[in-house]
Amino acid sequence: MSTITPSRPQLEIENRFRSTRRRSLALCEPLSPEDMMVQSSPEASPAKWHLAHTAWFFESFILREFLPGYQLFNADFPWLFNSYYQSFAAFPEKRLRASFSRPGLDEVLDYREHVDLEIERLVAGNPEPEALKRIELGAHHEEQHQELLLTDILNAFFTNPLRPAYMGKTTETENGDLQSSQSRKQARERHAGNGHGGAPDFVSFEGGLREAGYEGEGFCFDNELPRHKVWLEPYSLARRLVTCEEFAAFIADGGYRRPELWLSAGWDAVRSNGWQAPLYWTEADGGWKIFTLRGEIPLDRVQVSPVSHVSFYEADAYARWTGKRLPTEFEWENAAEGQPVTGNLLDSERLRPLPATEIIQNQCPTQLFGDCWEWTASAYLGYPGFQPLTGSLGEYNGKFMSGQMVLRGGSCVTPADHIRSSYRNFFPPETRWQFSGIRLAS
């Protein structure tokens, strides 16, 4: 055992653990037990499973290794709630998680309470530094699942014929971009000089030898390391994200019917899946409606909000249609590094992308953090010298470095203190159920 005394970093880790665990339960408060059983697609997971799996992570990688005499809550849980750690234990098929009617929700909540109490017992006993590192990793892991929980609930409620809202509209959300037609017209005019209602303005960046990857003393995931040099040619980034209004113009121009705009695999996805618009867009009475966590909203009330829930293929096709391209992840990081992590993130409680704030000329792009994850043109690969974590935790990121694309910047359901400029998200190119959007580059 370590002989270090409790330190400020340990207290920070403890506090993050506690606040993260509370937030997960708070996100489930609007849900019924029946809601928490739904798994509406093979990509998604039930909310009850998210609660159990995040407790499993702390039990499996911390309590079992670092708390002497720890007793499992349930001998079946180590394999039942394993996600994909092949070297740890066998696990059920992901698509079957909705069939886990047992254990019931009450037992899952008891499991979480058991794990929380045992983590508190561990940190009170002068834990090893490695145990603290893993508790910190576990908190960040649970924050990822908080975002997944909300994206999965959005998908579940969209597939429900009643189209229920996760959370109702509030005065604040009504005063966002859900305004009268006159207010919306004024908003478009106010932003016209910054590209709203037309092509977005671009910010130019010098090329040259730059560095990418995490730098600092705080937490990061292994896929953000090591920091290394990259060469960038001069480039430009759009000041804001592509809006719903702009993407609707792509649809109206036959974007989903023009194979010349699409990568080969993307065109295959369009035909096999019947894509005609972003996920959660439905056409009715001659217009589009968009389903959100706060219910269904007519397109004409969110025209200047960022388009969301598009795949990499759709983002790439849209960029081709405009004569532009998607940025590389290193171009994005170079623009975002050193900028404050502020924006429409989970903490704002808006729960959907919002229009860009007024943009001051000659400043950096807006909406770098929050609103929508931004697809990049970069394949998800390890950096030069990448070293995964040891043991089963080495499966956390490294084994997915094939067939996936990088997204940057976080979304409206990403916890604010979870995201940073070096953070790398990744999904297969056909993924649409995440809050994923588009920033153009040239």
Secondary structure, DSSP 8 states (H G I E B T S, - for coil): -------HHHHHHHHHHHHHHHHHHHHTTT--TTGGG---STT---HHHHHHHHHHHHIIIIIHHHSTT---S-TTHHHHT--S-TTT-----GGGGGG---S-HHHHHHHHHHHHHHHHHHHTT---HHHHHHHHHHHHHHHHHHHHHHHHHHHHHHHSTT---SS---HHHHTTT---HHHHHHHHHHHGGGTTTS---EEEE--EEEEES--SSS---GGG-S-EEEEE--EEEESS--BHHHHHHHHHTTGGG-GGGS-HHHHHHHHHHT--SSTTEEEETTEEEEEETTEEEEGGGSTTSB--S--HHHHHHHHHHHT-B---HHHHHHHHTTS---SS-GGG---S--------TTS--S-SSSSSEEEEEEE----TT----SGGGGGTTGGG-SS-EEEES--TTS-GGG--TT--EEE-TT--SS-EE---B-
